[in-house]
Amino acid sequence: RWAADRSQTLSRTVRGVMLYGDALRVLARLEGVAEEEVEAIVGAKFEYLVTCQIYGKLKKSKKGEERWKAACIDELRHNYRANLRVAYVDESNKEFASVLLRVDGQTGADYQQYRVKLPGNPIIGEGKPENQNPAIIFAHGEYLQTLDMNQDNYLGESFKMRNLLE
């Protein structure tokens, strides 16, 4: 984890973006929101959707290194279960589906929140748009921000989001 958070990896990006949730929690408390309502408000205002096309392949792989990569993504999902979702493309029997994974905030159990059948393999070329396309169907809200995996964030920057969205 130490090495991942100091290089250009998914772990570092997730850690940074999850500061948006921390900033919203601080702002809610400053505005006098009751403590028992803070998480519900943050959950309604902030969700981080990570797309990893090959997560399903990594999870099913016979190679230990690839299964380890899927386990690292699972660890991130569990560490940030309140606001982090992971979307990926699942292939079984030459049928493709876009899947949204979630971790139950109360029990910590993994589950598929949505599974949408696709008309074929969505990966026909290369690049970021193809990574984002299977996940965009799970994004909601008025504002969406897309980031590449080598982005980072700091708590001070997170506080700017409120003014930007006004």
C-alpha positions in Angstrom: 0.0 0.0 0.0 2.8 2.4 0.8 4.5 1.9 -2.6 1.2 2.0 -4.4 0.2 5.3 -2.8 3.5 6.9 -3.9 3.4 5.9 -7.6 1.0 6.4 -10.4 -1.5 3.7 -9.5 -5.2 3.2 -8.9 -4.6 3.1 -5.2 -3.2 6.6 -5.1 -6.0 7.9 -7.3 -8.7 6.4 -5.2 -7.1 7.6 -2.0 -7.0 11.1 -3.4 -10.5 11.2 -4.8 -12.0 9.8 -1.6 -10.9 13.0 0.0 -14.0 14.6 -1.6 -16.1 12.5 0.8 -14.0 13.7 3.7 -14.4 17.3 2.7 -18.2 16.9 2.4 -18.2 15.4 5.9 -16.3 18.3 7.3 -18.6 20.8 5.5 -21.7 19.1 6.7 -20.6 19.2 10.3 -19.6 22.9 9.9 -23.1 23.6 8.6 -24.7 22.0 11.6 -25.9 18.7 10.1 -26.7 16.2 12.8 -23.9 13.5 13.1 -26.3 10.6 12.4 -27.3 12.3 9.1 -23.8 13.1 7.8 -23.1 9.8 6.0 -26.5 9.7 4.3 -25.9 13.2 3.0 -22.4 12.4 1.8 -23.7 9.2 0.2 -26.4 11.2 -1.7 -23.9 13.8 -2.9 -20.7 11.7 -3.7 -20.0 8.4 -5.3 -16.8 7.3 -6.9 -17.1 4.9 -9.8 -13.9 3.2 -10.9 -13.9 1.3 -14.1 -11.5 -1.6 -14.7 -12.4 -3.5 -17.8 -10.3 -6.6 -17.0 -11.3 -7.0 -13.3 -13.4 -10.1 -14.2 -10.5 -11.7 -16.1 -8.1 -10.9 -13.3 -10.4 -12.4 -10.7 -10.8 -15.7 -12.7 -7.2 -15.9 -13.8 -5.0 -18.9 -13.1 -2.0 -16.6 -12.6 -1.4 -15.7 -9.0 -0.1 -12.2 -10.0 -3.4 -11.4 -11.8 -5.6 -12.7 -8.9 -3.5 -10.5 -6.6 -4.3 -7.4 -8.7 -8.0 -8.2 -8.4 -7.6 -8.7 -4.6 -5.9 -5.3 -4.4 -9.0 -3.8 -6.1 -11.2 -5.7 -3.7 -9.2 -4.2 -0.7 -9.8 -0.7 -2.0 -13.5 -1.5 -2.4 -13.7 -2.7 1.2 -11.7 0.2 2.6 -13.9 2.8 0.9 -17.1 0.9 0.8 -19.4 3.8 1.6 -18.7 5.7 -1.7 -16.6 3.5 -4.0 -18.0 1.3 -6.8 -16.2 -0.7 -9.4 -17.5 -1.4 -12.9 -16.0 -4.0 -15.2 -16.8 -6.0 -18.3 -17.7 -9.6 -17.7 -17.5 -12.2 -20.3 -19.1 -15.7 -20.0 -19.9 -18.0 -22.8 -19.1 -15.3 -25.4 -21.7 -13.0 -23.9 -20.7 -9.7 -22.4 -22.1 -7.7 -19.6 -21.2 -4.5 -17.8 -21.2 -5.1 -14.1 -21.3 -2.7 -11.1 -19.8 -4.1 -7.9 -20.6 -2.8 -4.5 -19.8 -3.6 -0.9 -22.6 -3.4 1.6 -21.9 -0.7 4.1 -23.4 -2.6 7.0 -22.3 -6.2 6.5 -19.2 -5.8 4.3 -20.6 -8.3 1.8 -19.7 -8.0 -1.9 -22.6 -8.0 -4.4 -23.4 -7.0 -8.0 -25.6 -4.0 -7.8 -26.3 -4.0 -11.5 -25.5 -6.3 -14.5 -26.4 -5.0 -18.0 -26.1 -7.3 -21.0 -24.1 -5.8 -23.8 -24.7 -6.4 -27.5 -21.1 -7.6 -28.0 -17.5 -7.0 -26.8 -17.3 -3.3 -26.1 -13.5 -3.4 -26.4 -12.9 -2.9 -30.1 -9.9 -0.5 -30.0 -7.9 1.0 -27.3 -7.8 4.0 -24.9 -9.6 5.7 -22.1 -13.0 6.1 -23.8 -13.4 2.4 -24.1 -12.6 2.0 -20.5 -15.2 4.5 -19.5 -18.0 3.5 -21.8 -19.1 0.3 -20.1 -19.2 2.2 -16.8 -21.0 5.4 -17.8 -24.4 3.7 -17.6 -23.9 3.4 -13.9 -23.0 7.1 -13.4 -25.7 9.4 -12.1 -26.2 12.9 -10.9 -25.8 16.3 -12.4 -22.0 16.5 -12.4 -19.5 13.9 -13.6 -15.8 14.2 -13.4 -13.5 11.8 -15.3 -9.9 11.1 -14.2 -7.1 9.1 -15.5 -5.5 6.6 -13.1 -2.4 8.8 -12.4 -4.4 11.7 -10.9 -4.0 12.6 -7.3 -5.8 14.9 -4.9 -5.4 16.7 -1.6 -7.9 17.6 1.0 -7.5 21.3 0.4 -8.3 20.8 -3.3 -11.4 18.8 -2.3 -12.9 21.8 -0.5 -12.9 23.7 -3.8 -15.5 21.3 -5.2 -18.4 22.9 -3.4 -17.7 26.3 -4.9 -17.2 24.8 -8.3 -20.6 23.1 -8.2 -22.4 26.3 -7.1 
